[in-house]
């Protein structure tokens, strides 16, 4: 027990440590509970019911934890002001963890909703404070995105309280769509640099017009989908804008030269995650094509859920695993060379995305087995991360520096 407490100060050195480690572990537990309940192996009655809880916690429990860990660590690099750590970080982490327990144990609505809703505003405060202090306002662009995610969470709780499950899920989906915007913004900032440094090749400079067009069309899709306006728009318009956004995203990703990353797991895993964004948009465009012009669609029907799971399991889960693996090494003073087994983890989560989406789309009769395969692959991927990175995230930096 004393040995455990001796590691606590290192675990609270910077936000990435507790949120990456426990966020990854939580995702594995959440998927395990979900698939066990789905198979009838256990009776699980969380806040809002198992379906709402699964969708809500994968976004506001898992994804938001990783976003908090990443942004509250990165803000130190942006501003030069020490990031949240120690007791303040412990309180923030405890708030996140308490909310997860409250929802899983189906605590009273007021308690569960209040604890859950407090987390993102707290993250926004600790993110914005150092940025405003040095007037580095360009890095405040993540604040409105997090605020809108908070609004989506608020909508989900209010709608659930009113018994409107469809609106509650819309609130959750709106936050997930906003993560697409975070990924798109971060991609332009970090992927060309990471690719050049990791592959020892020349850096590909962004094309301003392509960046503007990609960000603009993606933002339009995100806002329409997140707000629910897409449901009121002509399906033909949804088809064209999703197809255009998919093409621009794919052009952008191809320019980053994923083929030069084959020997660098920390790079090819990151590139895979961004390839899933145009794939998601393409499948969504096929979904709308079948609705607008059924006679023109020669492919099997793509459900909205399938397209969204390309986002959840494909883009988000792959990027999260790749970024956690990289950031954890870099910020703990270690070389950017992951353990060999992390390549298996990266492959497992990529296969999980294909199993949950493309394979189910093409072989719907095998959905039961593919859902179970997806869960197993997720558990392998994030289980390996937790085992491999436990000592990295719970021990001090190798170079003796704080953080």
C-alpha positions as CSV (number, residue, x, y, z in Angstrom):
1,X,0.0,0.0,0.0
2,X,2.8,2.4,0.9
3,X,4.4,1.6,-2.5
4,X,1.2,2.6,-4.3
5,X,1.0,5.9,-2.5
6,X,4.7,6.6,-3.3
7,X,3.8,6.5,-7.0
8,X,0.9,9.0,-6.6
9,X,2.9,12.2,-6.9
10,X,4.3,11.0,-10.3
11,X,0.8,10.0,-11.4
12,X,-0.3,13.6,-10.6
13,X,2.7,15.2,-12.4
14,X,0.6,16.3,-15.4
15,X,-2.9,15.7,-16.7
16,X,-1.9,13.1,-19.3
17,X,-0.9,10.7,-16.6
18,X,-4.1,9.9,-14.7
19,X,-6.5,10.6,-17.6
20,X,-4.6,8.5,-20.2
21,X,-4.1,5.6,-17.9
22,X,-7.5,5.5,-16.2
23,X,-9.4,6.7,-19.4
24,X,-7.9,3.7,-21.2
25,X,-8.8,1.3,-18.4
26,X,-12.3,2.7,-18.1
27,X,-12.9,2.2,-21.9
28,X,-12.0,-1.5,-21.5
29,X,-14.3,-1.9,-18.5
30,X,-17.1,0.0,-20.2
31,X,-16.9,-2.2,-23.4
32,X,-16.7,-5.3,-21.2
33,X,-19.8,-4.3,-19.3
34,X,-21.6,-3.4,-22.5
35,X,-20.9,-6.6,-24.4
36,X,-21.6,-8.7,-21.3
37,X,-25.0,-7.1,-20.9
38,X,-25.7,-7.4,-24.6
39,X,-25.0,-11.2,-24.5
40,X,-27.1,-11.6,-21.3
41,X,-24.1,-12.6,-19.2
42,X,-24.9,-10.1,-16.5
43,X,-27.7,-7.7,-15.6
44,X,-26.4,-4.2,-15.8
45,X,-28.8,-1.3,-15.1
46,X,-26.8,2.0,-15.2
47,X,-28.0,5.5,-15.4
48,X,-30.3,6.0,-18.4
49,X,-30.3,2.3,-19.3
50,X,-27.5,0.3,-20.9
51,X,-27.9,1.7,-24.4
52,X,-27.8,5.4,-23.3
53,X,-25.0,4.6,-20.8
54,X,-22.8,2.9,-23.5
55,X,-23.1,5.8,-25.9
56,X,-22.8,8.5,-23.3
57,X,-19.8,7.0,-21.5
58,X,-17.8,6.3,-24.6
59,X,-18.0,10.0,-25.5
60,X,-18.3,11.9,-22.2
61,X,-16.5,9.3,-20.0
62,X,-13.7,7.9,-22.2
63,X,-13.1,10.5,-25.1
64,X,-13.5,13.5,-22.8
65,X,-11.0,12.1,-20.3
66,X,-8.4,11.7,-23.1
67,X,-9.2,15.2,-24.5
68,X,-8.7,16.7,-21.0
69,X,-5.4,14.8,-20.5
70,X,-4.1,15.9,-23.9
71,X,-5.2,19.6,-23.9
72,X,-4.2,20.3,-20.2
73,X,-0.8,18.8,-21.0
74,X,-0.4,20.6,-24.3
75,X,-1.3,24.0,-22.9
76,X,1.9,24.0,-20.9
77,X,3.9,23.7,-24.1
78,X,1.8,26.4,-25.8
79,X,2.1,29.0,-23.0
80,X,5.2,28.1,-21.0
81,X,3.0,28.2,-17.8
82,X,3.1,24.9,-15.7
83,X,0.1,22.8,-16.3
84,X,-2.4,21.6,-13.7
85,X,-0.8,19.0,-11.3
86,X,-0.8,17.8,-7.7
87,X,-3.9,18.5,-5.6
88,X,-5.8,20.5,-8.3
89,X,-5.3,17.7,-10.8
90,X,-6.4,15.2,-8.1
91,X,-9.6,17.1,-7.6
92,X,-10.3,17.3,-11.3
93,X,-9.6,13.6,-11.8
94,X,-11.7,12.7,-8.7
95,X,-14.6,14.7,-10.3
96,X,-14.3,12.6,-13.5
97,X,-14.0,9.3,-11.7
98,X,-16.9,10.1,-9.3
99,X,-19.2,10.9,-12.2
100,X,-18.3,7.6,-13.9
101,X,-19.1,5.7,-10.7
102,X,-22.4,7.6,-10.2
103,X,-23.6,6.8,-13.7
104,X,-22.6,3.2,-13.6
105,X,-24.2,2.6,-10.2
106,X,-27.4,4.6,-11.3
107,X,-27.1,7.2,-8.5
108,X,-30.1,9.6,-8.3
109,X,-30.5,11.7,-11.4
110,X,-29.5,15.0,-9.8
111,X,-26.3,13.6,-8.4
112,X,-25.3,11.8,-11.5
113,X,-26.1,14.6,-13.9
114,X,-24.5,17.3,-11.7
115,X,-21.2,15.4,-11.3
116,X,-21.0,14.6,-14.9
117,X,-21.8,18.1,-16.1
118,X,-19.2,19.8,-13.9
119,X,-16.3,18.1,-15.6
120,X,-16.0,19.9,-18.9
121,X,-16.5,23.4,-17.4
122,X,-13.6,22.6,-15.0
123,X,-11.4,21.5,-17.9
124,X,-12.3,24.7,-19.8
125,X,-11.2,26.8,-16.8
126,X,-7.8,25.1,-16.5
127,X,-7.3,25.2,-20.2
128,X,-8.3,28.9,-20.7
129,X,-6.6,30.4,-17.7
130,X,-3.0,30.1,-18.8
131,X,-3.9,31.0,-22.4
132,X,-5.7,34.2,-21.3
133,X,-2.9,35.0,-18.9
134,X,-0.3,35.4,-21.7
135,X,-3.0,36.6,-24.3
136,X,-2.3,33.7,-26.6
137,X,-5.9,33.9,-27.9
138,X,-5.4,31.7,-31.0
139,X,-5.2,28.6,-28.7
140,X,-8.6,29.5,-27.2
141,X,-10.2,27.9,-30.3
142,X,-10.7,24.6,-28.4
143,X,-12.7,26.4,-25.7
144,X,-15.9,27.0,-27.8
145,X,-15.7,23.4,-29.0
146,X,-15.6,22.1,-25.4
147,X,-18.4,24.5,-24.5
148,X,-20.5,23.1,-27.3
149,X,-19.7,19.5,-26.1
150,X,-20.9,20.6,-22.7
151,X,-24.1,21.8,-24.2
152,X,-24.5,18.4,-25.9
153,X,-24.0,16.7,-22.6
154,X,-26.6,19.0,-20.9
155,X,-29.1,18.3,-23.7
156,X,-28.6,14.5,-23.2
157,X,-29.3,14.7,-19.5
158,X,-32.3,17.0,-19.8
159,X,-33.8,14.9,-22.7
160,X,-33.2,11.7,-20.7
161,X,-35.0,13.2,-17.6
162,X,-37.9,14.1,-19.9
163,X,-38.0,10.6,-21.3
164,X,-36.9,11.6,-24.8
165,X,-34.2,9.0,-25.7
166,X,-33.8,10.1,-29.3
167,X,-33.0,13.7,-28.2
168,X,-30.7,12.4,-25.5
169,X,-28.7,10.4,-28.1
170,X,-28.6,13.5,-30.4
171,X,-26.9,15.4,-27.6
172,X,-24.3,12.6,-27.3
173,X,-23.8,12.4,-31.1
174,X,-23.4,16.2,-31.3
175,X,-20.4,16.0,-29.0
176,X,-18.9,13.1,-31.0
177,X,-19.3,15.2,-34.2
178,X,-17.4,18.1,-32.5
179,X,-14.5,15.7,-31.8
180,X,-14.2,15.4,-35.6
181,X,-13.5,19.1,-35.7
182,X,-10.9,18.8,-32.9
183,X,-9.2,16.0,-34.9
184,X,-9.3,17.9,-38.1
185,X,-7.7,21.0,-36.5
186,X,-5.1,19.0,-34.7
187,X,-4.3,16.9,-37.8
188,X,-3.2,19.9,-39.7
189,X,-1.0,21.0,-36.8
190,X,0.8,17.8,-35.8
191,X,0.6,15.1,-38.5
192,X,2.9,16.7,-41.1
193,X,5.5,17.6,-38.4
194,X,5.3,14.1,-36.7
195,X,5.6,12.4,-40.1
196,X,8.6,14.4,-41.1
197,X,10.4,13.9,-37.8
198,X,9.5,10.2,-37.4
199,X,10.3,9.1,-40.9
200,X,13.3,11.4,-41.4
201,X,11.8,12.8,-44.6
202,X,11.0,16.4,-45.7
203,X,8.0,18.0,-44.2
204,X,4.9,18.4,-46.4
205,X,3.7,22.0,-46.1
206,X,0.0,22.5,-45.9
207,X,-1.8,24.0,-48.9
208,X,-3.7,27.0,-47.4
209,X,-6.6,26.7,-49.8
210,X,-7.0,22.9,-49.1
211,X,-6.8,23.5,-45.3
212,X,-9.5,26.2,-45.6
213,X,-11.7,24.1,-47.8
214,X,-11.3,21.0,-45.6
215,X,-12.0,22.8,-42.4
216,X,-14.9,24.7,-43.9
217,X,-16.7,21.8,-45.4
218,X,-16.0,19.6,-42.3
219,X,-17.3,22.3,-40.0
220,X,-20.5,22.6,-42.1
221,X,-21.1,18.9,-41.9
222,X,-20.3,18.8,-38.2
223,X,-22.6,21.7,-37.3
224,X,-25.5,20.3,-39.4
225,X,-25.1,16.8,-37.9
226,X,-24.4,18.0,-34.3
227,X,-27.4,20.4,-34.3
228,X,-29.8,18.0,-35.9
229,X,-30.3,20.4,-38.9
230,X,-29.2,17.6,-41.2
231,X,-32.4,15.8,-40.5
232,X,-34.3,18.8,-42.0
233,X,-32.1,19.3,-45.0
234,X,-32.7,17.6,-48.4
235,X,-30.9,14.2,-48.4
236,X,-29.4,15.1,-51.8
237,X,-27.7,18.1,-50.2
238,X,-26.4,15.9,-47.3
239,X,-25.1,13.5,-49.9
240,X,-23.1,16.1,-51.8
241,X,-21.6,17.9,-48.8
242,X,-20.6,14.7,-47.1
243,X,-19.0,13.4,-50.4
244,X,-17.2,16.7,-50.9
245,X,-15.9,16.7,-47.3
246,X,-14.8,13.1,-47.7
247,X,-12.8,13.9,-50.9
248,X,-11.1,16.9,-49.3
249,X,-10.2,15.0,-46.1
250,X,-8.8,12.1,-48.2
251,X,-6.8,14.5,-50.4
252,X,-5.4,16.0,-47.2
253,X,-4.5,12.7,-45.6
254,X,-2.9,11.3,-48.8
255,X,-0.7,14.4,-49.0
256,X,0.7,13.5,-45.5
257,X,2.3,10.4,-47.2
258,X,1.1,7.6,-45.0
259,X,3.3,5.2,-47.1
260,X,6.5,6.6,-45.6
261,X,5.3,5.6,-42.1
262,X,5.4,1.8,-42.5
263,X,8.3,1.2,-40.2
264,X,7.2,3.6,-37.5
265,X,4.3,2.3,-35.4
266,X,3.6,5.6,-33.7
267,X,3.1,7.2,-37.2
268,X,1.2,4.6,-39.2
269,X,-1.2,4.1,-36.3
270,X,-1.9,7.9,-36.3
271,X,-2.3,8.0,-40.1
272,X,-4.8,5.1,-39.9
273,X,-7.0,7.1,-37.5
274,X,-7.2,10.0,-40.0
275,X,-8.0,7.7,-42.9
276,X,-11.1,6.7,-41.0
277,X,-12.5,10.3,-41.2
278,X,-13.0,10.3,-45.0
279,X,-14.2,6.7,-44.8
280,X,-16.8,7.8,-42.3
281,X,-17.9,10.7,-44.5
282,X,-18.0,8.5,-47.6
283,X,-20.2,5.9,-45.8
284,X,-22.4,8.7,-44.6
285,X,-22.7,10.0,-48.2
286,X,-23.7,6.5,-49.3
287,X,-26.3,6.5,-46.5
288,X,-27.9,9.7,-47.9
289,X,-27.5,8.5,-51.5
290,X,-29.7,5.5,-50.9
291,X,-32.3,7.8,-49.4
292,X,-32.2,10.5,-52.1
293,X,-31.9,8.3,-55.2
294,X,-32.5,4.7,-54.3
295,X,-32.2,3.6,-57.9
296,X,-28.6,5.0,-58.1
297,X,-27.3,3.1,-55.1
298,X,-25.9,-0.2,-56.1
299,X,-24.2,-0.8,-52.7
300,X,-25.9,-2.3,-49.5
301,X,-27.7,0.3,-47.4
302,X,-25.4,2.0,-44.8
303,X,-27.1,2.7,-41.5
304,X,-26.4,6.0,-39.7
305,X,-25.1,4.0,-36.8
306,X,-22.6,2.2,-39.0
307,X,-21.2,5.5,-40.3
308,X,-21.0,6.9,-36.8
309,X,-19.2,3.8,-35.5
310,X,-16.5,4.5,-38.2
311,X,-16.1,7.7,-36.3
312,X,-16.2,6.2,-32.8
313,X,-14.2,3.1,-33.2
314,X,-12.2,4.0,-36.4
315,X,-11.1,7.6,-36.1
316,X,-11.4,8.4,-32.4
317,X,-10.3,5.1,-30.8
318,X,-7.3,4.8,-33.2
319,X,-6.2,8.4,-32.8
320,X,-6.6,8.2,-29.0
321,X,-4.5,5.1,-28.8
322,X,-1.8,6.5,-31.1
323,X,-1.6,9.8,-29.4
324,X,-1.6,8.4,-25.8
325,X,1.3,6.1,-26.8
326,X,3.3,9.0,-28.2
327,X,2.5,11.7,-25.7
328,X,3.1,9.4,-22.8
329,X,6.6,8.5,-24.0
330,X,7.5,12.1,-24.9
331,X,6.3,13.7,-21.7
332,X,7.9,11.1,-19.5
333,X,11.3,11.7,-21.0
334,X,11.5,8.5,-22.9
335,X,12.5,7.8,-26.5
336,X,9.6,7.8,-29.0
337,X,10.0,4.0,-29.5
338,X,7.0,2.1,-28.2
339,X,7.1,-1.5,-26.9
340,X,6.8,-4.0,-29.7
341,X,3.5,-5.2,-28.4
342,X,2.0,-1.8,-29.0
343,X,2.0,-2.6,-32.7
344,X,-0.4,-5.5,-31.9
345,X,-2.5,-3.0,-29.9
346,X,-2.6,-0.6,-32.9
347,X,-3.6,-3.4,-35.3
348,X,-6.2,-4.7,-32.9
349,X,-8.1,-1.4,-32.6
350,X,-7.9,-0.9,-36.4
351,X,-9.4,-4.4,-36.9
352,X,-12.0,-3.6,-34.3
353,X,-13.1,-0.6,-36.3
354,X,-13.4,-2.7,-39.5
355,X,-15.2,-5.4,-37.6
356,X,-17.8,-3.0,-36.1
357,X,-18.4,-1.1,-39.4
358,X,-17.4,-2.4,-42.8
359,X,-17.7,-6.1,-41.9
360,X,-21.1,-5.7,-40.3
361,X,-22.2,-3.6,-43.3
362,X,-21.2,-6.3,-45.8
363,X,-22.2,-9.2,-43.7
364,X,-25.2,-8.2,-41.5
365,X,-26.1,-11.8,-40.7
366,X,-22.9,-12.1,-38.8
367,X,-23.5,-9.1,-36.7
368,X,-23.6,-11.0,-33.4
369,X,-20.2,-12.5,-33.9
370,X,-18.7,-9.4,-35.3
371,X,-19.9,-7.3,-32.3
372,X,-18.2,-9.8,-30.0
373,X,-15.1,-9.8,-32.1
374,X,-15.0,-6.0,-31.9
375,X,-15.3,-6.0,-28.1
376,X,-12.5,-8.6,-27.8
377,X,-10.2,-6.6,-30.1
378,X,-10.9,-3.4,-28.1
379,X,-10.1,-5.2,-24.9
380,X,-6.8,-6.5,-26.4
381,X,-5.9,-3.0,-27.7
382,X,-6.6,-1.0,-24.6
383,X,-5.6,-3.8,-22.2
384,X,-2.2,-3.9,-23.8
385,X,-1.9,-0.1,-23.5
386,X,-2.8,-0.2,-19.8
387,X,-0.2,-3.0,-19.1
388,X,2.6,-1.5,-21.1
389,X,2.1,2.1,-20.1
390,X,1.3,1.5,-16.4
391,X,5.0,2.0,-15.4
392,X,5.4,4.8,-17.8
393,X,2.5,6.8,-16.4
394,X,3.0,6.0,-12.7
395,X,6.8,6.6,-12.4
396,X,8.7,9.9,-12.6
397,X,10.3,11.1,-15.8
398,X,13.5,9.4,-16.7
399,X,15.3,12.7,-17.1
400,X,14.3,13.9,-13.6
401,X,12.4,16.9,-14.9
402,X,8.9,17.7,-13.4
403,X,5.8,16.5,-15.3
